[in-house]
C-alpha cells in the first residue's frame, strides 16, 4: 500500500509539473509583458488609487488568461512544435500531456478567470467575452496571416479597455489610445521574439511579421517603437500627467534604443535578450506613472 501511495504521489507530481510547464509558469516574462499595460490602465483609470477588488481581479485574470493562452497555443501548434528546436520539448510536443488534457486545462483556466470577472460590473463582463474569443483564436493566426504578432497585441491588450470599464464603467478615448500603444508595443517585442524562430518558421511554412518584414525588420521595429512612445506621450497629455511620467517614458526610450543594439546583428541570442528587455520598458512606464500619482 505504501509503495502504491508513493507511486501515485510521484505520478501526480509529474502531471502537475507537466501542467506547470504547459502553462509557462516557469517563464513569467509573458505574464509581466501582459501585466504592465493592465497596470498602466489601472493607475490611470483609478488616478493612482485603483479599486483593490478590480486590482485583484485584473492581475489574477491576466495570470490565468496568459496561462490559458499558452495552453491553447501549444494545442494549436502540437504538429508544429516538434519541428522547431526551441519548442520540441514542450509538454504536448514531447507527448507528456495529451491534447485532450490541454483542452480540459484551457477550459478550467478560462472558467476560473470568468468566475473572477463576475465579481465586476456588467460592462466588464460583456467585454470579457471579446477577450476570451481573441485569446482563443490568436494561436491559429500564424497559419493564415503574416500578422500574428499584431493579433497578439489586440488579444492580450484587451485588458486595457476592460480595466477602464471595471474601474469607471466607461471606456474613454484615453483608454483606446493606451490600447493602441499596447498593441504596437506587442507587435514590436513579439517581432523580436519571432526573429529567433525565423529560420525554422520559414522551413515549416509558419507566418510571422519577422518573415514579412525581412531585411527591414530593425527599421520597422524602430518605427513602431517610436509610435508607441509618441502615443504614450499623448496618453500622458490627455491624463494630465507630469514630469515623473515623462521621465519614465525617457527611460523607456533609452531601453528601446538598447533593444535596437541587441537586434543589430539579428543573432538569436540578441533578439531574445531584446524581447526579454521589454519587461524593463514596461516597468519604466509604470514607475513613472506610479511616482507621478504618488507626488500629485
C-alpha positions in Angstrom: 0.0 0.0 0.0 2.8 2.4 0.9 4.5 1.7 -2.4 1.3 2.3 -4.3 0.8 5.6 -2.5 4.3 6.6 -3.3 3.8 5.7 -7.0 0.6 7.7 -7.0 2.2 10.7 -5.4 5.0 10.6 -7.9 2.5 10.3 -10.8 0.5 13.3 -9.6 3.7 15.3 -9.0 4.8 14.6 -12.6 1.4 15.6 -14.0 1.4 18.8 -12.0 4.9 19.6 -13.2 4.0 19.0 -16.9 0.9 21.2 -16.5 3.1 23.9 -14.8 5.4 23.9 -17.8 2.5 23.8 -20.2 1.1 27.0 -18.6 4.6 28.5 -18.8 4.7 29.4 -15.1 8.4 28.6 -15.2 8.8 31.5 -17.6 7.0 34.5 -16.0 8.2 37.0 -18.7 4.9 36.6 -20.6 2.9 37.4 -17.5 4.9 40.6 -16.9 4.6 41.8 -20.5 0.8 41.4 -20.3 0.6 42.8 -16.8 2.4 46.1 -17.4 -0.3 47.6 -19.7 -3.0 46.4 -17.4 -1.3 48.2 -14.5 -0.8 51.3 -16.7 -4.5 51.3 -17.3 -5.4 50.6 -13.6 -3.3 53.6 -12.4 -4.7 56.0 -15.0 -8.3 54.9 -14.6 -8.1 54.9 -10.8 -6.0 58.1 -10.8 -3.3 56.4 -8.8 -5.7 54.6 -6.4 -7.3 51.6 -8.2 -10.1 49.8 -6.5 -8.5 46.8 -4.6 -11.1 44.3 -5.9 -10.5 45.5 -9.5 -6.8 45.3 -9.0 -7.0 41.7 -7.7 -9.4 40.5 -10.4 -7.4 42.1 -13.2 -4.0 40.8 -12.0 -5.3 37.3 -11.3 -7.2 37.4 -14.7 -4.1 38.3 -16.6 -2.1 35.5 -15.0 -4.9 32.9 -15.7 -5.5 34.1 -19.3 -1.8 34.2 -20.1 -1.6 30.6 -18.9 -4.7 29.7 -20.9 -3.2 31.4 -23.9 0.0 29.3 -23.6 -2.1 26.1 -23.3 -4.2 26.7 -26.3 -1.1 27.9 -28.3 0.6 24.6 -27.6 -2.5 22.7 -28.5 -2.8 24.6 -31.8 0.9 24.1 -32.5 1.1 20.4 -31.5 2.1 19.4 -35.0 4.5 22.3 -35.5 6.4 22.4 -32.2 8.2 19.1 -32.7 9.8 20.5 -35.8 11.2 23.6 -34.1 14.3 23.2 -31.9 13.2 25.7 -29.3 9.8 24.2 -28.8 10.2 20.4 -29.3 10.4 19.8 -25.6 7.2 21.5 -24.7 4.8 19.1 -22.9 2.4 18.4 -25.7 5.1 18.2 -28.4 7.1 15.8 -26.1 3.9 13.8 -25.5 4.0 14.4 -21.8 0.5 16.0 -21.9 -2.3 14.8 -24.3 -4.2 17.3 -26.5 -7.4 16.4 -24.6 -5.8 17.2 -21.3 -4.6 20.5 -22.7 -8.2 21.4 -23.8 -9.5 20.5 -20.3 -6.9 22.6 -18.6 -7.7 25.5 -21.0 -11.4 25.3 -20.1 -10.6 25.3 -16.4 -8.4 28.3 -16.6 -10.9 30.3 -18.7 -13.8 29.4 -16.4 -11.8 30.4 -13.3 -10.9 33.7 -15.0 -14.6 34.3 -15.9 -15.7 33.5 -12.4 -13.4 36.3 -11.2 -14.8 38.7 -13.8 -18.3 38.0 -12.5 -17.3 40.0 -9.4 -17.1 43.1 -11.5 -19.7 45.2 -13.4 -21.8 44.2 -16.4 -19.8 46.2 -18.9 -16.6 44.4 -17.9 -18.3 41.0 -18.1 -19.5 41.7 -21.6 -16.0 42.9 -22.7 -14.6 39.6 -21.2 -16.3 37.6 -23.9 -14.5 39.5 -26.6 -11.2 39.0 -24.7 -11.8 35.2 -24.4 -12.5 34.9 -28.2 -9.4 36.9 -29.1 -7.2 34.8 -26.7 -8.6 31.5 -28.0 -8.3 32.4 -31.7 -4.8 34.0 -31.6 -2.7 30.8 -31.8 -4.3 29.9 -35.2 -3.4 33.2 -36.9 0.1 32.2 -37.9 -1.4 29.8 -40.4 -3.4 32.5 -42.2 -1.7 35.8 -41.9 1.8 37.3 -41.6 0.5 39.5 -38.8 0.0 37.1 -35.8 2.1 39.5 -33.7 -0.4 42.3 -34.3 -3.2 39.9 -33.4 -1.4 39.1 -30.2 -1.4 42.7 -29.2 -5.1 43.0 -30.0 -5.8 39.9 -27.9 -3.8 40.4 -24.8 -4.0 44.2 -24.8 -7.8 43.8 -24.4 -7.2 44.0 -20.6 -6.8 47.8 -21.1 -10.4 48.6 -22.1 -11.6 46.0 -19.6 -9.7 47.8 -16.8 -11.3 51.2 -17.6 -14.7 49.5 -17.8 -14.2 47.8 -14.4 -12.8 51.0 -12.7 -15.0 53.7 -14.2 -17.8 51.8 -16.1 -16.7 53.7 -19.3 -14.0 53.3 -21.9 -12.9 56.9 -22.7 -10.6 58.0 -25.5 -7.5 57.8 -23.4 -8.2 54.1 -22.9 -8.3 53.4 -26.6 -5.0 55.4 -27.0 -3.4 53.2 -24.4 -4.8 50.1 -26.1 -3.3 51.2 -29.4 0.1 51.8 -27.7 -0.2 48.3 -26.1 -1.0 46.7 -29.5 2.0 48.3 -31.2 4.3 47.5 -28.3 3.4 43.8 -28.5 3.9 44.0 -32.3 7.4 45.3 -31.7 8.5 42.9 -29.0 6.9 39.8 -30.5 8.5 40.5 -33.8 11.9 40.4 -31.9 10.7 37.1 -30.5 9.8 35.9 -34.0 13.2 36.8 -35.3 14.6 34.0 -33.0 12.5 31.4 -34.8 12.6 32.9 -38.3 14.7 30.2 -39.9 12.6 27.3 -38.5 9.3 29.2 -39.4 10.5 29.6 -43.0 11.2 25.9 -43.3 7.8 24.7 -41.9 5.7 27.5 -43.5 4.6 29.4 -40.4 3.9 33.1 -41.0 5.1 36.0 -38.8 6.0 39.7 -39.1 9.6 38.7 -38.6 9.4 37.0 -42.0 7.2 39.6 -43.6 9.5 42.5 -42.6 12.6 40.7 -43.9 15.7 42.9 -44.1 13.6 45.9 -43.0 12.9 44.3 -39.6 15.1 46.5 -37.5 13.9 49.7 -39.2 10.2 48.8 -38.9 10.6 47.7 -35.3 12.3 51.1 -34.6 9.4 52.9 -36.3 6.9 51.0 -34.3 8.8 51.8 -31.0 8.7 55.5 -31.9 5.0 55.4 -32.5 4.5 53.6 -29.1 6.4 56.3 -27.3 4.5 59.1 -29.1 1.1 57.6 -28.3 2.2 57.2 -24.7 3.1 60.8 -24.7 -0.4 61.6 -26.0 -1.8 59.4 -23.2 0.1 61.5 -20.7 -1.2 64.7 -22.1 -4.8 63.5 -22.0 -4.5 62.1 -18.5 -2.8 65.3 -17.2 0.4 63.5 -16.1 3.5 65.4 -15.1 7.3 65.2 -15.3 7.7 61.8 -13.4 5.7 60.1 -16.2 7.7 61.7 -18.9 10.9 60.7 -17.1 9.6 57.1 -17.2 9.0 57.5 -20.9 12.5 58.8 -21.4 13.9 55.7 -19.6 11.6 53.6 -21.9 13.1 55.3 -25.0 16.6 54.5 -23.8 15.6 50.9 -23.3 14.1 50.8 -26.8 17.4 52.1 -28.2 19.3 49.4 -26.2 17.0 46.8 -27.8 17.9 48.1 -31.2 21.5 47.5 -30.3 20.7 43.9 -29.2 19.0 43.0 -32.5 21.5 44.8 -34.7 23.3 41.6 -35.8 20.0 39.6 -35.8 21.6 36.9 -33.6 19.1 34.6 -31.9 20.6 35.4 -28.5 20.5 39.2 -29.1 16.9 39.1 -30.4 15.8 37.0 -27.4 17.5 39.4 -25.0 15.8 42.3 -26.7 12.5 40.6 -26.3 13.1 40.0 -22.6 14.3 43.6 -22.1 10.8 44.8 -22.8 9.9 43.8 -19.3 12.0 46.7 -18.1 10.5 49.1 -20.7 7.0 48.3 -19.3 8.3 48.7 -15.8 9.8 52.1 -16.6 6.5 53.4 -17.9 4.6 52.1 -14.8 7.2 53.5 -12.4 6.8 56.9 -14.0 3.0 56.6 -13.7 3.1 55.4 -10.1 5.5 58.2 -8.9 3.5 60.8 -10.8 0.3 59.9 -8.9 2.2 59.5 -5.7 3.5 63.0 -5.8 0.3 64.6 -7.0 
